[in-house]
């Protein structure tokens, strides 16, 4: 089957290079995308945390715990959900440690990152729920930027398409059975746009309805799962399947429904914003002592 010349000439080009070398040191676009996403999330969260009355410096202190936990968790989920490349026929278990080659599962990153954030919050006397609410839009922006790494690596794209925004893939990265010049759904772009739109929606809903007690975070999870559900069904990269569907499709459904339930339950129990950001709020006696010290 021949491909029309107009289709061959259309589409989004993929970057010709994903790794540069500074002497013996490789500089990988994937790693830069992850780092840029982390920086963006930190900047956004510092501003939102300050707007809620928190100390913006605390954000970096908590990030020292959350980020490493998130990276490790993301890698663990990726390896467990795509084990053939590491433990299947011809696989290399050692490559499971090569995180710089790409491969982070957001589900594991969020779960383990939440554990790290909880530890950081406990160490700095901050309640996790309001911190998670401040963090949620920044997480979506970070995930959007991180998808640029998939674009540079020419990976995790969708099935073939004749749409004018189809993605061009180099022959070296072309899946078996497809002719050179075939265009594919740019799922990295779909998820970028979805995440950025969801981040803007979260900020608006938070300001409009003064959400608190973790509801912004649960809404983030629900919105991300809704987008990941249809985007995941477009992808054609190898993945574990359950009952004919990709594992991440089932994960999106289960986690997304759970997040919606949590959003409703928390909203009924704790309407409005949090009254304090601290684990042990200052008492009236503390306030009076501070005032007395200031007067002296």
SEVO-454947 format. One line per 2 residues: number of its first residue (from 1); their letters; for each residue x, y, z of N, C-alpha, C. Coordinates in nm, 3 decimals, padded with zeros to 5 digits, m for minus. Layout:
% SEVO-454947
NUM> a> X/Y/Z/X/Y/Z/X/Y/Z; ...;
***
This chain:
% SEVO-454947
1> xx> 00.085/m00.120/00.000/00.000/00.000/00.000/00.089/00.124/00.000; 00.076/00.209/m00.101/00.158/00.330/m00.110/00.097/00.442/m00.029;
3> xx> 00.182/00.533/00.015/00.140/00.646/00.097/00.142/00.772/00.011; 00.033/00.849/00.009/00.029/00.970/m00.073/00.143/01.064/m00.037;
5> xx> 00.195/01.132/m00.139/00.307/01.224/m00.117/00.269/01.337/m00.023; 00.141/01.380/m00.029/00.097/01.490/00.058/00.106/01.450/00.205;
7> xx> 00.077/01.322/00.231/00.085/01.274/00.369/00.229/01.265/00.413; 00.316/01.218/00.323/00.457/01.206/00.357/00.518/01.341/00.394;
9> xx> 00.471/01.447/00.328/00.528/01.579/00.350/00.470/01.648/00.473; 00.359/01.596/00.525/00.291/01.661/00.636/00.342/01.605/00.768;
11> xx> 00.284/01.656/00.873/00.311/01.600/01.005/00.413/01.678/01.085; 00.426/01.635/01.210/00.520/01.696/01.304/00.652/01.620/01.297;
13> xx> 00.761/01.688/01.268/00.891/01.615/01.262/00.939/01.579/01.402; 01.006/01.466/01.412/01.069/01.427/01.538/01.210/01.484/01.542;
15> xx> 01.260/01.516/01.661/01.398/01.565/01.671/01.495/01.461/01.617; 01.596/01.506/01.547/01.694/01.416/01.488/01.794/01.362/01.589;
17> xx> 01.797/01.422/01.707/01.896/01.384/01.808/01.836/01.398/01.947; 01.863/01.301/02.033/01.812/01.304/02.171/01.925/01.306/02.272;
19> xx> 02.049/01.290/02.225/02.165/01.287/02.314/02.276/01.372/02.253; 02.337/01.456/02.334/02.455/01.531/02.293/02.567/01.497/02.391;
21> xx> 02.689/01.515/02.348/02.802/01.479/02.433/02.890/01.601/02.462; 02.914/01.619/02.589/03.007/01.720/02.636/03.132/01.646/02.684;
23> xx> 03.225/01.625/02.590/03.338/01.538/02.620/03.287/01.396/02.638; 03.321/01.332/02.748/03.273/01.195/02.772/03.134/01.189/02.834;
25> xx> 03.074/01.306/02.864/02.947/01.309/02.937/02.830/01.324/02.840; 02.733/01.231/02.843/02.615/01.243/02.758/02.513/01.339/02.819;
27> xx> 02.458/01.425/02.737/02.351/01.517/02.779/02.224/01.472/02.709; 02.131/01.421/02.786/02.011/01.358/02.731/01.890/01.451/02.742;
29> xx> 01.819/01.465/02.632/01.700/01.550/02.629/01.596/01.500/02.729; 01.585/01.369/02.744/01.487/01.312/02.839/01.515/01.362/02.980;
31> xx> 01.642/01.359/03.020/01.678/01.403/03.155/01.652/01.553/03.172; 01.683/01.632/03.069/01.658/01.776/03.077/01.508/01.805/03.090;
33> xx> 01.425/01.728/03.019/01.281/01.748/03.028/01.230/01.719/03.169; 01.281/01.613/03.230/01.241/01.579/03.366/01.285/01.688/03.463;
35> xx> 01.409/01.733/03.449/01.461/01.836/03.540/01.386/01.967/03.523; 01.358/02.005/03.398/01.283/02.129/03.374/01.143/02.120/03.432;
37> xx> 01.081/02.002/03.422/00.950/01.983/03.481/00.953/01.998/03.632; 01.056/01.943/03.695/01.069/01.954/03.841/01.084/02.100/03.883;
39> xx> 01.166/02.175/03.809/01.186/02.317/03.840/01.054/02.393/03.824; 00.982/02.367/03.716/00.854/02.436/03.694/00.755/02.405/03.806;
41> xx> 00.748/02.278/03.847/00.657/02.241/03.955/00.694/02.311/04.085; 00.825/02.321/04.112/00.869/02.387/04.234/00.833/02.535/04.234;
43> xx> 00.853/02.602/04.121/00.821/02.745/04.111/00.671/02.769/04.132; 00.590/02.689/04.065/00.444/02.705/04.077/00.397/02.675/04.218;
45> xx> 00.452/02.568/04.277/00.409/02.529/04.411/00.451/02.631/04.515; 00.569/02.689/04.502/00.613/02.793/04.596/00.515/02.910/04.596;
47> xx> 00.471/02.949/04.478/00.378/03.062/04.470/00.243/03.026/04.531; 00.194/02.907/04.499/00.063/02.867/04.551/00.069/02.843/04.702;
49> xx> 00.179/02.790/04.750/00.193/02.766/04.893/00.199/02.899/04.969; 00.267/02.997/04.912/00.273/03.129/04.975/00.135/03.194/04.977;
51> xx> 00.058/03.176/04.869/m00.078/03.232/04.865/m00.167/03.172/04.972; m00.137/03.049/05.012/m00.215/02.984/05.118/m00.165/03.020/05.257;
53> xx> m00.057/03.097/05.263/m00.004/03.138/05.391/00.114/03.059/05.438; 00.170/02.973/05.353/00.283/02.892/05.391/00.416/02.958/05.358;
55> xx> 00.522/02.903/05.414/00.657/02.951/05.387/00.706/02.888/05.257; 00.733/02.967/05.153/00.773/02.908/05.024/00.902/02.828/05.032;
57> xx> 00.990/02.858/05.128/01.114/02.783/05.141/01.087/02.637/05.180; 00.974/02.614/05.244/00.938/02.478/05.285/00.919/02.388/05.164;
59> xx> 00.878/02.444/05.052/00.853/02.365/04.931/00.979/02.292/04.888; 01.091/02.362/04.887/01.217/02.299/04.846/01.261/02.194/04.948;
61> xx> 01.238/02.221/05.074/01.274/02.123/05.177/01.196/01.993/05.159; 01.069/02.004/05.126/00.987/01.885/05.105/01.023/01.817/04.972;
63> xx> 01.059/01.899/04.872/01.097/01.843/04.741/01.220/01.755/04.751; 01.311/01.785/04.844/01.430/01.701/04.861/01.393/01.557/04.895;
65> xx> 01.277/01.538/04.955/01.229/01.404/04.985/01.140/01.350/04.874; 01.051/01.433/04.823/00.951/01.386/04.727/01.012/01.348/04.593;
67> xx> 01.106/01.427/04.543/01.160/01.404/04.409/01.236/01.271/04.398; 01.330/01.241/04.486/01.398/01.110/04.475/01.302/00.993/04.490;
69> xx> 01.209/01.003/04.584/01.110/00.896/04.601/01.029/00.880/04.473; 00.990/00.993/04.412/00.909/00.987/04.291/00.982/00.924/04.174;
71> xx> 01.110/00.957/04.158/01.188/00.900/04.048/01.204/00.749/04.066; 01.236/00.707/04.187/01.251/00.563/04.214/01.118/00.491/04.192;
73> xx> 01.010/00.549/04.244/00.880/00.486/04.226/00.837/00.479/04.082; 00.865/00.586/04.007/00.831/00.586/03.865/00.905/00.479/03.788;
75> xx> 01.033/00.459/03.822/01.111/00.357/03.754/01.062/00.217/03.791; 01.031/00.196/03.918/00.982/00.065/03.962/00.853/00.029/03.888;
77> xx> 00.761/00.125/03.879/00.635/00.096/03.810/00.659/00.065/03.663; 00.747/00.141/03.599/00.776/00.118/03.458/00.832/m00.023/03.436;
79> xx> 00.926/m00.063/03.519/00.988/m00.195/03.503/00.886/m00.306/03.528; 00.802/m00.290/03.629/00.703/m00.393/03.660/00.592/m00.401/03.555;
81> xx> 00.558/m00.287/03.495/00.450/m00.287/03.396/00.500/m00.317/03.255; 00.631/m00.312/03.233/00.690/m00.348/03.103/00.812/m00.437/03.127;
83> xx> 00.791/m00.556/03.181/00.904/m00.639/03.227/00.981/m00.709/03.116; 00.921/m00.727/02.999/00.987/m00.808/02.896/01.122/m00.753/02.854;
85> xx> 01.133/m00.620/02.848/01.260/m00.560/02.804/01.373/m00.587/02.902; 01.338/m00.624/03.024/01.440/m00.644/03.127/01.451/m00.790/03.173;
87> xx> 01.338/m00.860/03.176/01.339/m00.996/03.229/01.285/m01.099/03.130; 01.243/m01.054/03.011/01.193/m01.145/02.910/01.306/m01.203/02.826;
89> xx> 01.270/m01.279/02.722/01.371/m01.337/02.633/01.458/m01.227/02.571; 01.587/m01.238/02.588/01.679/m01.138/02.534/01.688/m01.011/02.615;
91> xx> 01.614/m01.005/02.726/01.617/m00.885/02.809/01.742/m00.879/02.895; 01.767/m00.763/02.949/01.884/m00.740/03.033/01.839/m00.677/03.164;
93> xx> 01.836/m00.753/03.275/01.789/m00.698/03.403/01.867/m00.575/03.449; 01.994/m00.568/03.413/02.076/m00.454/03.457/02.023/m00.324/03.399;
95> xx> 01.963/m00.329/03.280/01.913/m00.207/03.216/01.795/m00.148/03.291; 01.739/m00.223/03.383/01.632/m00.167/03.466/01.684/m00.050/03.549;
97> xx> 01.814/m00.044/03.569/01.875/00.065/03.646/01.909/00.184/03.558; 01.902/00.169/03.426/01.943/00.276/03.334/01.829/00.376/03.314;
99> xx> 01.800/00.451/03.417/01.686/00.541/03.414/01.705/00.653/03.312; 01.830/00.684/03.279/01.858/00.792/03.183/01.815/00.755/03.041;
101> xx> 01.786/00.628/03.016/01.741/00.587/02.883/01.591/00.610/02.863; 01.524/00.656/02.967/01.380/00.678/02.958/01.304/00.567/03.028;
103> xx> 01.181/00.597/03.064/01.097/00.497/03.126/01.065/00.528/03.271; 00.963/00.614/03.293/00.913/00.643/03.427/00.761/00.631/03.423;
105> xx> 00.707/00.549/03.512/00.562/00.534/03.520/00.503/00.634/03.617; 00.413/00.719/03.569/00.361/00.827/03.653/00.289/00.774/03.776;
107> xx> 00.227/00.657/03.763/00.154/00.602/03.878/00.250/00.576/03.993; 00.361/00.512/03.964/00.460/00.487/04.068/00.525/00.614/04.118;
109> xx> 00.547/00.709/04.026/00.609/00.836/04.065/00.521/00.912/04.164; 00.391/00.917/04.138/00.300/00.989/04.228/00.288/00.917/04.362;
111> xx> 00.274/00.784/04.357/00.258/00.708/04.480/00.381/00.719/04.570; 00.498/00.691/04.514/00.620/00.700/04.594/00.652/00.845/04.629;
113> xx> 00.625/00.937/04.534/00.649/01.078/04.563/00.563/01.127/04.677; 00.441/01.074/04.688/00.353/01.112/04.799/00.411/01.066/04.932;
115> xx> 00.473/00.948/04.932/00.539/00.899/05.054/00.653/00.993/05.092; 00.735/01.030/04.992/00.844/01.123/05.019/00.793/01.258/05.067;
117> xx> 00.684/01.307/05.006/00.627/01.435/05.048/00.574/01.426/05.190; 00.513/01.313/05.225/00.462/01.294/05.361/00.576/01.299/05.462;
119> xx> 00.687/01.233/05.429/00.803/01.237/05.519/00.853/01.381/05.533; 00.866/01.451/05.420/00.912/01.589/05.424/00.818/01.679/05.503;
121> xx> 00.688/01.660/05.484/00.590/01.741/05.557/00.599/01.714/05.707; 00.613/01.588/05.746/00.623/01.554/05.887/00.748/01.617/05.949;
123> xx> 00.856/01.613/05.877/00.982/01.667/05.930/00.976/01.820/05.947; 00.891/01.885/05.869/00.883/02.031/05.875/00.752/02.080/05.935;
125> xx> 00.677/01.991/05.996/00.557/02.029/06.069/00.444/02.080/05.982; 00.435/02.031/05.858/00.334/02.077/05.763/00.233/01.966/05.737;
127> xx> 00.107/02.002/05.724/00.003/01.905/05.692/00.011/01.869/05.544; m00.002/01.739/05.514/00.015/01.692/05.377/m00.098/01.739/05.285;
129> xx> m00.222/01.738/05.331/m00.336/01.769/05.244/m00.326/01.909/05.181; m00.307/02.015/05.259/m00.296/02.147/05.194/m00.172/02.160/05.106;
131> xx> m00.064/02.091/05.145/00.054/02.096/05.059/00.027/02.028/04.926; m00.043/01.914/04.929/m00.077/01.844/04.805/m00.167/01.930/04.717;
133> xx> m00.257/02.006/04.779/m00.344/02.095/04.701/m00.263/02.204/04.631; m00.163/02.256/04.702/m00.078/02.359/04.641/00.007/02.300/04.528;
135> xx> 00.045/02.174/04.541/00.134/02.109/04.447/00.065/02.064/04.318; m00.063/02.029/04.325/m00.131/01.959/04.216/m00.117/02.023/04.078;
137> xx> m00.146/02.153/04.060/m00.131/02.210/03.925/00.014/02.204/03.875; 00.110/02.223/03.965/00.249/02.215/03.925/00.289/02.076/03.878;
139> xx> 00.228/01.972/03.938/00.254/01.836/03.893/00.211/01.817/03.748; 00.096/01.869/03.713/00.048/01.857/03.576/00.140/01.929/03.478;
141> xx> 00.187/02.046/03.516/00.280/02.118/03.429/00.410/02.040/03.414; 00.458/01.982/03.524/00.580/01.901/03.519/00.563/01.781/03.427;
143> xx> 00.448/01.715/03.437/00.422/01.600/03.352/00.414/01.641/03.205; 00.356/01.758/03.179/00.347/01.806/03.041/00.487/01.829/02.984;
145> xx> 00.574/01.894/03.061/00.710/01.920/03.013/00.787/01.789/02.998; 00.766/01.697/03.089/00.836/01.569/03.082/00.806/01.491/02.957;
147> xx> 00.686/01.509/02.900/00.652/01.437/02.777/00.737/01.480/02.658; 00.803/01.594/02.668/00.895/01.632/02.561/01.009/01.530/02.548;
149> xx> 01.042/01.465/02.658/01.145/01.362/02.653/01.105/01.246/02.564; 00.976/01.210/02.566/00.928/01.103/02.477/00.936/01.146/02.331;
151> xx> 00.913/01.274/02.306/00.923/01.325/02.169/01.067/01.314/02.118; 01.162/01.356/02.201/01.302/01.347/02.160/01.345/01.201/02.142;
153> xx> 01.296/01.113/02.228/01.333/00.971/02.219/01.255/00.896/02.111; 01.156/00.961/02.050/01.071/00.898/01.950/01.013/00.766/02.004;
155> xx> 00.938/00.779/02.113/00.884/00.663/02.182/00.742/00.693/02.230; 00.670/00.589/02.264/00.537/00.598/02.325/00.438/00.677/02.240;
157> xx> 00.447/00.665/02.108/00.353/00.734/02.020/00.233/00.643/01.993; 00.133/00.699/01.927/00.011/00.625/01.900/00.013/00.552/01.767;
159> xx> m00.102/00.503/01.728/m00.114/00.430/01.603/m00.105/00.520/01.482; m00.105/00.462/01.363/m00.091/00.542/01.240/m00.211/00.633/01.217;
161> xx> m00.185/00.746/01.155/m00.291/00.843/01.128/m00.258/00.920/01.001; m00.361/00.974/00.938/m00.342/01.063/00.824/m00.375/01.207/00.860;
163> xx> m00.393/01.236/00.988/m00.420/01.371/01.033/m00.300/01.461/01.006; m00.322/01.588/00.978/m00.210/01.677/00.942/m00.109/01.696/01.055;
165> xx> m00.147/01.665/01.179/m00.052/01.677/01.290/00.008/01.541/01.329; 00.004/01.447/01.237/00.067/01.318/01.263/00.217/01.334/01.288;
167> xx> 00.273/01.241/01.362/00.413/01.250/01.403/00.501/01.168/01.310; 00.607/01.230/01.260/00.706/01.160/01.179/00.802/01.084/01.269;
169> xx> 00.831/00.960/01.233/00.922/00.876/01.310/01.035/00.829/01.218; 01.158/00.844/01.264/01.272/00.798/01.185/01.269/00.646/01.168;
171> xx> 01.330/00.601/01.062/01.330/00.457/01.033/01.388/00.375/01.148; 01.487/00.430/01.219/01.552/00.357/01.328/01.456/00.331/01.444;
173> xx> 01.352/00.412/01.456/01.256/00.397/01.565/01.120/00.346/01.517; 01.112/00.313/01.391/00.985/00.272/01.332/00.946/00.132/01.381;
175> xx> 00.823/00.114/01.430/00.781/m00.019/01.475/00.775/m00.116/01.357; 00.790/m00.243/01.386/00.787/m00.346/01.282/00.651/m00.347/01.214;
177> xx> 00.653/m00.363/01.082/00.529/m00.373/01.006/00.480/m00.243/00.947; 00.549/m00.132/00.974/00.505/m00.002/00.922/00.606/00.048/00.818;
179> xx> 00.553/00.109/00.712/00.639/00.161/00.605/00.703/00.293/00.647; 00.822/00.320/00.597/00.883/00.452/00.620/00.792/00.563/00.569;
181> xx> 00.780/00.669/00.645/00.693/00.780/00.608/00.556/00.775/00.672; 00.524/00.664/00.740/00.395/00.655/00.810/00.391/00.758/00.922;
183> xx> 00.279/00.825/00.936/00.260/00.921/01.045/00.185/00.854/01.160; 00.216/00.896/01.282/00.156/00.836/01.401/00.094/00.944/01.489;
185> xx> m00.004/00.902/01.571/m00.064/00.996/01.665/00.043/01.047/01.763; 00.060/01.180/01.775/00.161/01.234/01.867/00.106/01.236/02.010;
187> xx> 00.105/01.121/02.074/00.044/01.113/02.207/00.119/01.200/02.308; 00.247/01.226/02.285/00.319/01.317/02.375/00.254/01.455/02.372;
189> xx> 00.212/01.499/02.252/00.151/01.630/02.238/00.010/01.630/02.296; m00.065/01.523/02.274/m00.199/01.514/02.331/m00.193/01.526/02.483;
191> xx> m00.100/01.452/02.542/m00.092/01.455/02.688/m00.040/01.590/02.739; 00.052/01.652/02.667/00.098/01.785/02.705/m00.018/01.884/02.712;
193> xx> m00.096/01.888/02.605/m00.207/01.983/02.597/m00.313/01.952/02.703; m00.342/01.823/02.721/m00.441/01.783/02.823/m00.394/01.827/02.962;
195> xx> m00.269/01.801/02.995/m00.217/01.833/03.127/m00.215/01.984/03.152; m00.176/02.061/03.052/m00.173/02.206/03.070/m00.313/02.262/03.086;
197> xx> m00.409/02.210/03.009/m00.548/02.254/03.023/m00.603/02.215/03.160; m00.570/02.094/03.205/m00.617/02.048/03.336/m00.556/02.131/03.448;
199> xx> m00.429/02.171/03.433/m00.365/02.255/03.534/m00.436/02.390/03.545; m00.468/02.449/03.430/m00.540/02.577/03.431/m00.678/02.562/03.493;
201> xx> m00.746/02.450/03.463/m00.878/02.425/03.520/m00.870/02.409/03.672; m00.768/02.339/03.720/m00.751/02.322/03.864/m00.734/02.455/03.935;
203> xx> m00.651/02.541/03.878/m00.627/02.672/03.939/m00.757/02.752/03.945; m00.834/02.747/03.836/m00.960/02.822/03.834/m01.059/02.766/03.935;
205> xx> m01.076/02.634/03.939/m01.169/02.573/04.032/m01.129/02.598/04.176; m00.999/02.594/04.201/m00.950/02.616/04.337/m00.983/02.757/04.383;
207> xx> m00.963/02.856/04.296/m00.991/02.994/04.333/m01.142/03.022/04.339; m01.215/02.959/04.249/m01.360/02.983/04.244/m01.433/02.922/04.363;
209> xx> m01.394/02.799/04.401/m01.468/02.727/04.505/m01.388/02.708/04.633; m01.268/02.765/04.639/m01.184/02.758/04.759/m01.175/02.614/04.810;
211> xx> m01.122/02.530/04.725/m01.109/02.389/04.759/m00.995/02.368/04.858; m01.010/02.268/04.942/m00.907/02.239/05.040/m00.913/02.096/05.087;
213> xx> m00.833/02.063/05.187/m00.831/01.931/05.251/m00.797/01.819/05.152; m00.716/01.851/05.051/m00.675/01.750/04.955/m00.762/01.737/04.833;
215> xx> m00.868/01.816/04.823/m00.961/01.801/04.710/m00.899/01.845/04.577; m00.811/01.944/04.579/m00.745/01.984/04.454/m00.658/01.869/04.403;
217> xx> m00.591/01.803/04.496/m00.506/01.690/04.456/m00.589/01.575/04.400; m00.699/01.540/04.467/m00.782/01.431/04.416/m00.842/01.466/04.280;
219> xx> m00.875/01.592/04.260/m00.926/01.634/04.130/m00.817/01.626/04.024; m00.695/01.658/04.061/m00.581/01.640/03.970/m00.571/01.495/03.926;
221> xx> m00.579/01.402/04.021/m00.568/01.260/03.987/m00.681/01.219/03.892; m00.803/01.264/03.921/m00.916/01.228/03.836/m00.902/01.284/03.695;
223> xx> m00.861/01.409/03.684/m00.846/01.471/03.552/m00.734/01.405/03.473; m00.624/01.377/03.539/m00.514/01.311/03.468/m00.555/01.173/03.419;
225> xx> m00.623/01.098/03.505/m00.667/00.963/03.466/m00.763/00.968/03.348; m00.851/01.068/03.346/m00.946/01.079/03.235/m00.872/01.100/03.103;
227> xx> m00.770/01.184/03.105/m00.692/01.205/02.983/m00.606/01.087/02.947; m00.543/01.028/03.048/m00.454/00.915/03.022/m00.531/00.795/02.967;
229> xx> m00.658/00.782/03.006/m00.740/00.670/02.960/m00.749/00.667/02.808; m00.790/00.777/02.746/m00.808/00.775/02.601/m00.674/00.785/02.527;
231> xx> m00.577/00.853/02.587/m00.447/00.860/02.523/m00.378/00.724/02.525; m00.390/00.653/02.635/m00.328/00.521/02.647/m00.384/00.424/02.543;
233> xx> m00.511/00.438/02.510/m00.573/00.348/02.414/m00.527/00.375/02.271; m00.460/00.489/02.248/m00.406/00.520/02.116/m00.266/00.461/02.098;
235> xx> m00.197/00.434/02.207/m00.057/00.394/02.199/m00.040/00.252/02.147; 00.073/00.228/02.081/00.098/00.097/02.022/00.229/00.037/02.071;
237> xx> 00.295/00.101/02.168/00.418/00.043/02.223/00.384/m00.081/02.304; 00.477/m00.176/02.316/00.449/m00.299/02.390/00.412/m00.270/02.536;
239> xx> 00.314/m00.341/02.587/00.269/m00.320/02.725/00.200/m00.446/02.774; 00.199/m00.463/02.905/00.125/m00.574/02.965/m00.024/m00.549/02.946;
241> xx> m00.099/m00.654/02.918/m00.244/m00.641/02.899/m00.318/m00.728/03.000; m00.436/m00.683/03.036/m00.526/m00.757/03.125/m00.664/m00.757/03.061;
243> xx> m00.716/m00.875/03.033/m00.847/m00.888/02.967/m00.852/m00.808/02.837; m00.742/m00.810/02.765/m00.739/m00.746/02.633/m00.710/m00.598/02.634;
245> xx> m00.697/m00.538/02.752/m00.668/m00.394/02.760/m00.533/m00.373/02.826; m00.467/m00.265/02.786/m00.338/m00.232/02.845/m00.352/m00.210/02.996;
247> xx> m00.248/m00.249/03.069/m00.252/m00.235/03.215/m00.280/m00.092/03.257; m00.219/00.005/03.187/m00.239/00.144/03.225/m00.381/00.194/03.201;
249> xx> m00.454/00.128/03.111/m00.595/00.163/03.093/m00.673/00.125/03.218; m00.652/00.004/03.267/m00.719/m00.039/03.390/m00.677/00.048/03.508;
251> xx> m00.549/00.081/03.515/m00.501/00.166/03.623/m00.570/00.302/03.620; m00.586/00.358/03.499/m00.654/00.487/03.486/m00.797/00.480/03.536;
253> xx> m00.866/00.372/03.504/m01.006/00.357/03.545/m01.016/00.344/03.697; m00.938/00.253/03.753/m00.947/00.225/03.896/m00.903/00.346/03.978;
255> xx> m00.788/00.403/03.944/m00.737/00.518/04.019/m00.826/00.640/04.000; m00.875/00.661/03.878/m00.960/00.776/03.851/m01.091/00.769/03.928;
257> xx> m01.154/00.653/03.931/m01.280/00.637/04.007/m01.252/00.656/04.156; m01.143/00.598/04.205/m01.108/00.616/04.345/m01.086/00.762/04.381;
259> xx> m01.023/00.838/04.291/m00.999/00.979/04.317/m01.129/01.058/04.322; m01.222/01.026/04.233/m01.352/01.094/04.235/m01.427/01.066/04.365;
261> xx> m01.424/00.941/04.410/m01.489/00.906/04.536/m01.426/00.983/04.651; m01.292/00.988/04.653/m01.223/01.061/04.759/m01.258/01.210/04.754;
263> xx> m01.267/01.268/04.634/m01.301/01.409/04.619/m01.438/01.439/04.680; m01.535/01.352/04.652/m01.672/01.373/04.704/m01.676/01.353/04.855;
265> xx> m01.616/01.246/04.904/m01.620/01.215/05.047/m01.552/01.325/05.129; m01.434/01.368/05.084/m01.361/01.473/05.157/m01.440/01.603/05.153;
267> xx> m01.503/01.634/05.039/m01.581/01.757/05.028/m01.699/01.760/05.124; m01.761/01.645/05.146/m01.874/01.640/05.239/m01.828/01.653/05.384;
269> xx> m01.713/01.596/05.413/m01.664/01.600/05.550/m01.595/01.730/05.585; m01.526/01.788/05.486/m01.447/01.908/05.512/m01.467/02.011/05.401;
271> xx> m01.583/02.076/05.397/m01.603/02.180/05.294/m01.514/02.300/05.321; m01.479/02.370/05.214/m01.398/02.489/05.229/m01.249/02.460/05.239;
273> xx> m01.173/02.566/05.269/m01.028/02.558/05.277/m00.983/02.510/05.415; m00.860/02.465/05.422/m00.800/02.427/05.549/m00.784/02.550/05.638;
275> xx> m00.807/02.531/05.768/m00.793/02.644/05.860/m00.649/02.660/05.907; m00.568/02.558/05.890/m00.427/02.567/05.927/m00.343/02.481/05.834;
277> xx> m00.220/02.521/05.813/m00.128/02.444/05.729/m00.033/02.360/05.813; m00.035/02.381/05.945/00.063/02.319/06.032/00.006/02.198/06.105;
279> xx> 00.093/02.103/06.136/00.050/01.986/06.212/00.012/02.024/06.355; 00.084/02.117/06.413/00.053/02.165/06.548/00.039/02.316/06.543;
281> xx> m00.084/02.365/06.519/m00.105/02.509/06.507/m00.064/02.582/06.635; m00.018/02.706/06.624/00.017/02.784/06.743/m00.106/02.802/06.832;
283> xx> m00.087/02.792/06.962/m00.198/02.813/07.056/m00.211/02.960/07.089; m00.318/02.995/07.158/m00.337/03.133/07.198/m00.225/03.178/07.290;
285> xx> m00.178/03.086/07.377/m00.070/03.120/07.467/00.059/03.150/07.389; 00.082/03.073/07.281/00.200/03.099/07.198/00.192/03.236/07.135;
287> xx> 00.071/03.271/07.085/00.054/03.403/07.023/00.079/03.515/07.122; 00.028/03.496/07.245/00.046/03.598/07.348/00.192/03.610/07.387;
289> xx> 00.264/03.496/07.392/00.405/03.498/07.426/00.486/03.570/07.318; 00.451/03.544/07.190/00.519/03.610/07.080/00.496/03.762/07.085;
291> xx> 00.370/03.799/07.116/00.338/03.941/07.122/00.414/04.008/07.236; 00.426/03.935/07.349/00.497/03.991/07.463/00.644/04.009/07.432;
293> xx> 00.701/03.910/07.363/00.843/03.919/07.327/00.868/04.036/07.231; 00.773/04.054/07.136/00.786/04.164/07.041/00.779/04.299/07.111;
295> xx> 00.688/04.309/07.212/00.671/04.435/07.284/00.795/04.472/07.360; 00.865/04.372/07.412/00.988/04.402/07.485/01.097/04.455/07.393;
***
